[in-house]
């Protein structure tokens, strides 16, 4: 588990691993939410990725693709994103 500390000024330093994985750069805005007693930070980046529906070459099923530069998500990350899905 990664940890961060709150400075006396109220600032939080995100670990390098987190920033690199999510492509967060200095000055990028983050939405701050409180969910079930937890602080959730959500990057608000203008996406340069364009979504399209393609046919998966392995299964033959339609899938959503964000292109070759899209981040690869784990099942846990997808589950976390779907928590607020209607």
Kinemage of the C-alpha trace (Angstrom):
@kinemage 1
@onewidth
@group {chain A} dominant
@subgroup {mainchain}
@vectorlist {calphas} color= white
{ca unk a 1} P 0.000 0.000 0.000
{ca unk a 2} L 1.247 3.449 -0.893
{ca unk a 3} L 1.121 6.255 1.648
{ca unk a 4} L 1.043 10.026 1.500
{ca unk a 5} L 1.309 12.590 4.283
{ca unk a 6} L -0.427 15.916 4.788
{ca unk a 7} L 1.967 18.840 5.293
{ca unk a 8} L 1.373 21.581 7.844
{ca unk a 9} L 0.063 23.678 4.934
{ca unk a 10} L -2.533 20.982 4.094
{ca unk a 11} L -0.703 19.801 0.983
{ca unk a 12} L -0.562 16.122 -0.006
{ca unk a 13} L 2.318 14.715 -2.033
{ca unk a 14} L 1.158 11.952 -4.359
{ca unk a 15} L 3.693 9.125 -4.715
{ca unk a 16} L 5.637 9.110 -8.005
{ca unk a 17} L 4.153 5.704 -8.908
{ca unk a 18} L 0.599 7.092 -8.705
{ca unk a 19} L 1.386 10.231 -10.713
{ca unk a 20} L 3.202 8.264 -13.414
{ca unk a 21} L 0.495 5.599 -13.728
{ca unk a 22} L -2.249 8.217 -14.099
{ca unk a 23} L -0.194 10.710 -16.104
{ca unk a 24} L -0.704 13.454 -13.511
{ca unk a 25} L 1.523 16.482 -14.089
{ca unk a 26} L 2.238 19.475 -11.813
{ca unk a 27} L -0.697 21.890 -11.959
{ca unk a 28} L -3.238 19.282 -13.136
{ca unk a 29} L -6.623 19.817 -11.450
{ca unk a 30} L -8.072 17.082 -9.235
{ca unk a 31} L -11.679 16.735 -8.106
{ca unk a 32} L -11.898 15.983 -4.392
{ca unk a 33} L -14.736 13.766 -3.190
{ca unk a 34} L -15.628 12.152 0.109
{ca unk a 35} L -16.984 8.614 -0.231
{ca unk a 36} L -17.721 6.341 2.730
{ca unk a 37} L -15.331 8.274 4.957
{ca unk a 38} L -12.537 8.196 2.350
{ca unk a 39} L -10.938 11.002 0.370
{ca unk a 40} L -11.109 10.307 -3.374
{ca unk a 41} L -9.002 12.358 -5.782
{ca unk a 42} L -10.089 12.229 -9.429
{ca unk a 43} L -7.811 13.707 -12.118
{ca unk a 44} L -9.610 16.139 -14.422
{ca unk a 45} L -7.531 15.951 -17.550
{ca unk a 46} L -8.654 16.916 -20.993
{ca unk a 47} L -8.377 13.632 -22.785
{ca unk a 48} L -6.382 13.451 -25.974
{ca unk a 49} L -7.724 9.922 -26.384
{ca unk a 50} L -10.583 9.255 -28.756
{ca unk a 51} L -12.926 6.411 -27.876
{ca unk a 52} L -14.238 4.086 -30.546
{ca unk a 53} L -15.940 0.715 -30.668
{ca unk a 54} L -13.827 -1.957 -32.361
{ca unk a 55} L -14.009 -5.725 -32.729
{ca unk a 56} L -11.757 -7.530 -30.271
{ca unk a 57} L -9.336 -9.628 -32.342
{ca unk a 58} L -9.363 -12.451 -29.771
{ca unk a 59} L -13.051 -12.742 -28.849
{ca unk a 60} L -14.692 -11.150 -31.873
{ca unk a 61} L -16.877 -9.085 -29.512
{ca unk a 62} L -17.312 -5.315 -29.783
{ca unk a 63} L -15.174 -3.450 -27.250
{ca unk a 64} L -14.485 0.171 -26.386
{ca unk a 65} L -10.971 1.217 -27.413
{ca unk a 66} L -9.096 4.386 -26.530
{ca unk a 67} L -6.221 3.577 -28.862
{ca unk a 68} L -2.680 2.306 -28.403
{ca unk a 69} L -1.669 5.006 -25.880
{ca unk a 70} L -4.578 4.324 -23.527
{ca unk a 71} L -3.744 3.225 -19.985
{ca unk a 72} L -4.193 -0.458 -19.190
{ca unk a 73} L -6.591 -0.875 -16.281
{ca unk a 74} L -6.813 -3.697 -13.782
{ca unk a 75} L -10.134 -5.283 -12.829
{ca unk a 76} L -9.930 -3.458 -9.489
{ca unk a 77} L -9.493 -0.079 -11.207
{ca unk a 78} L -12.487 -0.743 -13.477
{ca unk a 79} L -14.590 -1.796 -10.478
{ca unk a 80} L -13.650 1.432 -8.653
{ca unk a 81} L -14.668 3.512 -11.693
{ca unk a 82} L -18.020 1.762 -11.888
{ca unk a 83} L -18.961 2.449 -8.247
{ca unk a 84} L -20.828 5.633 -9.200
{ca unk a 85} L -22.210 4.260 -12.473
{ca unk a 86} L -26.000 4.543 -12.520
